[in-house]
């Protein structure tokens, strides 16, 4: 039936959309359990993919035991099962596992096991879908590669659409619960469509229909023999697992580069992921069209792996050594010097949008992702020799590929980036590429194209730039002009301290490309730290979420009554950069802060650390973060402020910056008593009445100990602010307009 494959492809396209909506939404929810740091995200991604791999293997085994018509019916049941779980998932993951059982997620090893267990059912069902669909759709060996490549490509195309739609449309307008609901509806539609096809085909004896793409030149007699030795399949399993390792490792590398280079926002991840998946889809669909012409699949597969790794290394060299004045590159070079970046979702500059979110991602990984997608139908061309085992082989191979992806996620995210950084990780991947080339040399000889590819990969590995040079480039410095650059990198990200080109004598701190503070300290940061400390009668124990350059935490420690200041900072390089800065310039406030025995800096997700801490505090505040930054909604939601309220001692304060009306309204929802400045640059909330004692506040601000600590000028600025503090009233905005964990409106710029 010629119309069957397109109809099934349409259903699988919708299923791909739903899968990416779930992945992004569930990752967002589970990050509340264990934090948004690299270790947590790596565990979540690995758990998600491990479930897919287990499901793919199981689906492959089971699909070989059923008829083609039954396989289509089972595919429909899988989609409906995913929909049922999806519809309940926000309640399971958030209302139950987070709100009621969040204590289970400490320590981290237990969080990893719980992530794996909670993902096993839905991702297992997702992983089973392709093997059963392949069993249903592949009717002859000659067209197997084309049919499977088409199905995989169309599903990836749907995934690309889902990656783009989730932040830009679904979460923005419907929130995370609403996005998940739409995804569940997509699975229902895919399942019902498959059931309708099954009902239509059943009277026609489904085992006789031939829905695969016509072989177009390849006959069944030219297909691989059914008696091919099993070790051939084992070889392909190893190759595809290695390919998966490289794919996930490169994905992490590319996203780190993009994060720094575009100075990312909440929309960035979904946007660049959509381009990544679009490239893979294009490669798979193109491969489906031409795979029947490939006479030596293993040579083609190995060439794809070598070429995509060589391309990646070449692009990194280009970024490191291209002259800064080169046309177009000069624009990026100047952009990378800025403190803050392009406001994706707010700024209407289409030229900048195109350069940052189309041109740059395409330059980095359009070619490699197309080659990744092309590899899949080539692989199927090599291994498929019996329609009855087509689903089984797809399942086993996908499981191997996903196992490689899991290994890549864990090894790169948890070990390599921390130990050898991004450039060192790329060198490791280039070495894997050399191994692929050596396999090709064994088949074709040293003088073949694989000999050339091996030499190119070795040369690229040796020519990789030093970490300092490369990351200085991506912060707008070429090592000659612009003054010294301090760079640090670990698993949590890339940090840099650079001289501000527009303000003489000022250093700016960048965390993954985005400005996070300055030296000397920004006045706004120091006021945010000092004012609530002055308003409180005796802030003995203080918690600060976010280090920046230390201005907020330093100022919050201005009272002699303060015994401890605990700073939670998710980004590891910051403390080391501040220590190194002391060797360049003497800045007494920073020197005093880093030597203060009362101050303890912990590398941790601040919200998560507070959740799992048994301590209570007199003062809790967050160093300011722009509300449209990724995951900023976790620090500006009603639920976050309410959790902070539960960590206060009697009479304790929570302080925040409230740059939007929604943040202010969300803060007011959590605290019955609020004081602060009318412009909401500083708002202070408490569970208990806050006495307005302007005279007492003024006396504290001008006390000898505070003046000695802050300095005369800053203490006078603090005095002016505390004298203007007064009780603040609610805005009167409707409850639906505030920020929630599952509807971070300000982060996603909801109208």
N, C-alpha and C positions, 0 to 999 in steps of 0.2 A: 504494500500500500504506500504509494509515494508520499502521501500527506502525513503519514504517522510520525516520521522523525522530526519534521518542523514543529508539529504540535507538542511532542514530548520535549523538544528543545525549548519551546516557549515556557512550559511548566518548570523545566530545570533552570531556566533563566530567572524566573520569579523565586525559585528556591534559593538561588545564589544571592539574590538581594536580601532575602530574609536571614540567611546565614551570617552575612556581614553586619546586619543590624544587630543581631544577637551578640556577635563577637564584641562589637564596640560597646554596646549597652551593658553586657554582662561584665566586661573588663572594668567598666566604669564603676559598677556596683561592688564588685569583689575587691577593687582597690580601696574601698572604704574599710574592708575587713583587715587588710594587711599593709596598707599604705600605697603611695603612688611612686615609691622609689624604684630603681632599676631592679633590685632583687625581687621585690614583690611582683612587678610587672612581668619579669622573666618567668617566675613561677606560674603566674596566671596563664601566660601564653603557652608555656610548656604543658600545663595541665589541660588546656583546651585542645592542643594538638595531639596530646597523648590519647585523649578520648576519641578524636577523629581517627587516629591510627588503629586503635583497638577495634573501633567499629568497622573500619575499612577491611581489616583482616577477617573479622567475623563475617562481614557481608560477603567477602570473596569466597570463604569456605561454604557458606550456606547457599549462595547463589548457584553453585554447581549442582545442587541437589534438586532444583526446581525447574519446571518448564518455563519457556519464554513468557507465556501468558501469565503464569503465576508470578513470575518475577515482576511484571508490570503492576500486578495487584499488590504485591508486597511493597513496591516502591510507594504506591499510594498510601498504604498503611503507615509507612515510615514518615511520610510528610505529615499525615494527620497526627501521629504520635509526637512529632516535633512541635506541631502547633499546640497540642494539649499541654506539653511541658512549658512551652514558651508563654502561653497565656497565664500560667501560674508562677512563672519564674521570678518576676519582680517581688512577689510575696515571699517566695522561698528564699531568695538571695538577700533581700533587704529586710522585710518585716520580720522574718523568722531568724535567719542565720546571722544577720547583723544586729538588728535592734534587740532581739531576745537572747541570742546566743553568741554575741560578739566576743565574749571572754574566751571562747574556745580557740580563737585564732592566735593565741600566744602560747608558746614561742613560735618562731618562724617555721620550724620543721612541721609543726602541727597544722599551721596555716597551709603549707604546701599539700599535705595529705588531704585536708578538707577541700581545698580547691579541686584536687583531682577527683575526689569522691563526688563532689557536687556537680562536676561537669560530665561525669561518666555517662549518664543516661542520655542527655540531649546530644552531646557531641558524638556518642556512639551511634545513635540513630542517624545523625548527619553523615558520618563516615560510611555507613552501610548503604546509603542511597545510590552512589555511583556504581558499585559492583552489580547491584540488582538491575539498575537501569541498563547497564551494558549487557547483562544477560538477556534482557528483554529485547534490546535493539539490534544486537549483532546477529545477523542471519547467515553470513558467509565469511570465510577467512579473508577473501580478497579485499573486502571493504572494511575489515575490522579496524585498521588504523585510522581510516578516514572517519568512520562513525564515532569511534571513541574520542578521537581528537576533536570532533565537532561538539560532542556532548560536554567534554571537559572545557573547551573554549567558551561555549555559550554559558556554562555555569560561572566561569570566571568573569565573563562579561557582566552577568548579573551581580556578582560580588563587587565588581568595580562600581556599578551603579549604586549598590547598597552602601559602599564606603563613602560615596559623595552625598547621597541623600540623607544619611543618618545625622551628621552635624548640621548641614545646611538647611534641611527642611524638617526632619522628624523630631529631633531633640529640640531644635530651635522653637518650633511651634507647638509641639505636643508633649515635650518632656520625655524622660527615659521610659516611663511606664507606657506612654502613648506610642513611642517608637516600637517598643516590644509588642504592643497590641497589633500594630500594622504588620510587623514581621509574622506574627502568628496567623493573621488573615492571609498573608501571602502563602504560607505553608498549606493552609486549608484550600486555597484556590488551586495550588499545584496538585494536592492530593485528589481533589474532586475531578480535576481535568484528567489525571491518570486513570481514575476509576471509570470515567466516561469512556475513555479510549479502550479500556479493558472490556467494558460492557459491549462496545461496538465491535471489537475484534473477536470476542469469544465465539459467537455463532459462526465465524468464518475460519474456525480452527487456527487459533493464534500461532501455533507452531509452524504453520505454512507461510505466514506472511514474511516478506523480505523488506523491512523498512530501512535497511542500511543504505548509505550513499552508494550509488553504483560504482563498481570497481574501476571503471574508466581506464582500461588498459591492462589491468592486472588480473589474471585468471586464478582460479583456485589451484590449478596445478603448479603455479609458481610460488604458492605460499610455502612457508616453512613446514617441514614435515612434522606430523604429529609425533613422530618417534624421536624428535630432537632430544639430545641427552639432557637430563635434569640439571647437570652442572651449568649448562648455558643459562638457565633461568636463575640459578644462584648467582652467577656472575652479574646478571642484570640487576638483581636485588641489591648487590653490593654497590654497583655503579649508581643506581638511583638513590640509594641511601646517602652516598657521598654527595650526589647532586643536591639532595635536600639539605644536607649540612651547609653546603656553600650558599644555597639560596637564602636560608634563614640568617646565616651570618652576614651575608651581604645586605639583607634587608635592615638589620640592626645598624650596620655601618652607614648605609645610605640615609637612614632616618636621623642618625646623629649628625651627619653632614648637613642635611636639610634643616634640622632644628637650629643649628648654629647659623647657617647661611641666610635663612629667611627671617630669623628672629621670630619664632613661631607663635601662633595664637591658638585659640581653641579649635578653629577650623582646620588648622594645618595638617594634623595627622590624617583625618579622613580624606582631605584633598590629595595629598601626596600618595596615600595608599591607593586611592582610586586610579591614579596614573600608573602605579606599579602593577595593579591587577589588570588594567586595560592593556598594558604591554604584554603580560602573560596570555591574556585572552587572544590578542591579535596574533601572537606567535602560534598558539595552538590551532586557531582557525585557519591560519595560513598553512600550517603544517598539514592539517587535515586535507587541504586542497591539493597538496603536492607530494604527500608522503608515498603515494603509490609509485612515484618515479625514482625513489631512493633505492638503489640496489644494495648498498652496504650500510645498514642502519647503525652498526656499532661505530663505524668510522665517522658517520655524520653526528652521532650523539657525542662522541668524545670531542669532535671539533667544536661543537656548540659550547661545551663546558670550558674548553681552553680559550675560545674567543671571548666569551663573556667575562672571564676573569682577566684576560689581557686588556680588554677594553676598560674595565674598572680601574686597573692600575694605571693605564695611560691617562685617564681623566684626572686622577689624583695628581699625577705629575704635571699635567697642564695647569691645574689650579695653583700648584706650588711654584711653578717657574715661569708662567706667562708674564711678560712685562706688565706692570700695573697700568701703564698708559695705553695699552692696547684698546682699540675701539670696542665698545660694549663691556669688556671686562673692567674698564675704568669705572663704569657706572656701578657695578657690583662692589668694586673696591671701596668706593666712597660710601656706599650704603653700609658696608660692614663696619665702618668707623662710627656709625651713629649709636647713640645710647639706647634708643628704642627703635622699633622697626615699623614696617608697613602694617597698618591696622586692617587686617583681613576681615571683611564683613562690614567695615565702616568707610574705608577710603575708596572713593570711586575712580582712582587713577588706574585706568585699564592697562596702560603701558607698563607700569610697575607691577601690576598684578600678573600680567603675561610673562614678564621677565622672571619674576620670583617663583610663580606657581605653575608655569608651563615650560618655559625655556630651560630653567635650571634643572628641574626634575628630569626632563627629557634628556638633557645633556648627560646627567649622572647615570640614569638607569633605563632609558627607553630601549636602547639596543640590547643590554643584558637581559631584561625581562622578556623581550620578544624571543630571544634565544632560549630562555628557560621554557617558555610556552611551546616553542617549536620542538623541544626535546621530547615532550610527552607523546605526540603521535608517532615520532620516530621510534621511541621505545616500544610502542604498541605494534608497530610494523614488524619489529624484530621478534617479539615473543608470541604473538597470537597465531595459533595454528589449529584451533578447534573452537567453533562457536560455543560449544557446551561449556568450555572452561574459560571463556573470555572474561566473565565476571570474576571468576576465581583469581585469575592472573592480575587483573586490574586491582583487586582488593589487596592481594599480597604485595604487589609492587607499591601501591599507594601507602600501605602500612610501613614499608621499608623507607620510603621517601619521607614520611612524616616522622618516623623514628630519627632519621637524620636531622630533620628540622628541630625536633625536641633537643637533640644533642647540640645543635648549633645555637639554639636559644640559651640553653643553660651554660654551655662552655664559653660562649662569647660574652653573654650578659653578666655571668657571675665570676668568670675567671680572666679571660683574655683582655677585655677592656680595662680591667683593674690592674693587671700585671704588665701588659705591654702596650696598651692604648690602641687607638684606632689604626694607626699606621702599622703597628706590629701585627695586629689582627689581619690586615690586608696582606702582609708578607706571608703569614701562615696560609692564607687562602691561595696566594700565588703558588706556594709550594704544593698545595693540593692540585692546582692546575698542572704543575710539572708532572705529577703522578699520572694525571689523565693523559698528558702528552706521551709519557713513557709507554703507556699501554698502546697508544696509537703507533709508536715507533716499533713495538714488538710485532705489530701486524703489517706495517707498511715499510719499515726500514728507517734508518737514521736520516736518509736524504729526502724523506717524504716531507709533506707539509707539517707533520708533527715534530720533526726535528727542528724546523724553524720556530714553531710555536713554543717548544720547550726552551729554546734559546731566548726568545722574546720574554717569556715569563721569568726566567732567571735574571735577565737584565733588568726587568721592571722591579723585581724584588730587591735587587742591589741598589737601584736608583731611587727607591722610596725616600722622600725627604725626612729630615729630622722632625720630631714632634713640634719643637719650638718654631721652626720656620713655617711649617704647614699651618698651624693654628694661628700664628701671628698674621699670616696672609688673610685668613678668614675673619680677622678682626681689623682689617684695613691697614696693616702695617707690613712693610716689606723688609724690615730689618735694617734699613738705612735711614729713611726719613721718619719723623714722627716720634722719636725717642724710644726708650726701652719698653719692652713688653714682657710681662710676667705671665707665663702660661702654666696651667696644671690640668691634668686629666686623670680621671679614674672611672670606675664603672658608673658612677652617678652622673657624670657629665664633664664638660670642658669649661674651665674658668680662665679668665684673663683679667689682668690689671693693666690698663693702658692710659697714657696721658690724653686728656681730653683736648682734641684739636681746636676747640672753640673757647675754652676757658683755661687760660694760662695757670699752671701750677696745680690743676685739679686732675686727680686720677679717677677713672671710672672703672667700676667692677662689672664684668659681664659674666653671666651664668648661662651657658649654652647660647651665647650670642646676645642675650637680652640684658639690658642694664638693670643692676640690682643695688646700686648704691655708689657712693663716691667718697674720696678722701681729699680734703677734709670732709667730715660728715655733712650730709644734707641737713639743713635746719629743720625741715619737716620731720625727719626721722628722729632727731634728738628731742624735739618738742613732744612727739608722740610717746617717747619713752619717759620723759621727765614729768610732764603734766600729771598723768595719773598717779605717779609715785608721790607727788606733792599733795594731791587730793586725799590720798589714803593716810589714815592716822599713823600706822606703823607697818609698812609693807615688808615683813620679814622674809617671806618666801615668794619669789617672783619667777614666772615662766614666760619666756618669749619664744614665739614661733617665727623662725626666720632670723638668720644672722646678718645678711647683707655685708656691709663693711663694719658692722658692730655698733653703729650710731644709736639705734633704738635701745639695745641691751645695755650699752654703756650708760646712757642717760637714765635708764630705769634703775640703775644701781646708785643713784646720787644720794640716797638717804643713808645716814649712818646706821639706822635701825635695820637696814636690809642685811640679812645673814646669808642668803643664797640667791643666785640668779641662774636658772637653768635655761639654756638656749637650745632649742631643737632646730636643727638645720638639715634639710634633706640632701643638700648638695655638698659633697665631700671636699672639693678643692678650695672652698672659700677660706677655711681656717689656715690652710697651708700657704695660700697666697698672701694673707695678711701677715703671717710670720715672715715670709720672704720680703714683703714690703718694708719691714723694719730694718732690713739691711740696706735699703736704698735711701730712705728719708726718715727723719725723726719727727714723729707726730705724737706729742705727749698723750692726748686722749686715747689713741689706739694703744700706745705702749702701756698705759695704765690699765686699760681694759684687758689686754692679753695677759698681764701679770697679776690681775686681781684674783686672789684665792677664793673669793666668793663665787666666781663665775665658772660654770661648767658647760662646755659645749658638747652636745651629743649629735652625731650624724643619724638622723631619724626623721621620718614623717611626723611632723608636730602633732597633727590631729590624732594619728594612730598612737603615738607615744603617750599623749594625754589620756586616751581611752584606756590604755592598759596600765597606766601608772596608778599606784595606790596612794600617791601623795595628794595633798590639797594645798592651794596657794592663796596668798593674799591678793596677788595681782597676776592676771593672765592677759597677754596681748600679742597680737600678730604684727610683725614688721610688715609695712604696707606692700601689697602686690596689686598690680593692675587687674581690674575685674574681668578683662577679656583674655587673660592668660589661661593656658590649658590647666585644668583642675583647680583654678582659683575658686570655683563654686563650692569646693569642699571647705573653704575658709570663710565663706560669706553666706552660708545657709542658716535658716532658722535652727535646724538640727545641730549644726556645729556650735552656734552660740548657746544653745540649751545644754549641750554636753559640757561646755566650758563652765556654765553656771553651776553644774553639779560638782565641779572640781574646786569650787571656792570655799575657803573658810568663812566663818560667820563675819559679815561685814566686808567680804572681799569684793574686788572689782575685776571686770573684764573691760578691756579697752580696744577699740578698733578705729580704723580710718573708714569713713562711710562716704565714698565719692559719688554714690548714686542714691536715689530715693529708695530704690528697692533694698539696698543693703541697710539703710537706716531703718526702714520698716521691718526688715527681718530681725535686726538687732532689738528693736522695741518689742517684737513678739516674744523674745526670749527673756526679757528683763522688765520687771515692773517699775524699776526706778532707773532713770537715765539722766545724766548731766553731761554737759560738754559745751562746745562752741557752736554758735548758730550756723556757721558754715559747714558743720559736720566733719571738719578735718580731724577732730578729736571727739569721740563719744565714749562715755564711760557708763557701764551698767552694773547693777548689783541686785542680788536677791533681797537685800535689806535697804531701808531708807538711807539715802545719802545726805547727810546734813550739809547745807550750804553755809560754810564757815569761811567767808572770804578773808577775814582778818587772820584766822589761823593758817589758811593756805598761804597768805602773803608772808607771814612770819617764817613759815618753813622754807619758802622759796628764797628768802633773803638771809637765812641763817648762815653763820660763818662756815659750817661744814658743807652746805650745799653750794655756796658761792665758791668755796675753795675747790670743790670737785668740778663744777660746771664752768667756772670762770665768770667774771663779772658780766660780760655781754650776754651770754646765754642765760644766765640766771635772771637778768632783767627781762629778757624775752619770755621766759617761763612765767615770771611775775605778771606780765601783761596778759598772758593767756589765762592764768588761773583766776585773775580778777574778772575776766569776761565769762567764765564758766557759770552756767545756770541750769536749772531743770529744763529738760527738753520734752516736748509733747509728741504724741504719736502723729503720724502724717495723715491718718484717716484713709489710707489706701486699702483696697480690698485685699482679703487674705490670698486670693489667687495671684496677686501681683508680687508676692514676696519670693525670695530665693529658697528653694528646697534642695535637699540632696539629689532628689530624682527629677528636679526641674530647675537647673541652674540658669535662670533667665538672663542674668547679667553676663555670665560667661559666654553664652551663645547669642547675645544681643537680641533677645526676644522683643519684638515691638510692644 
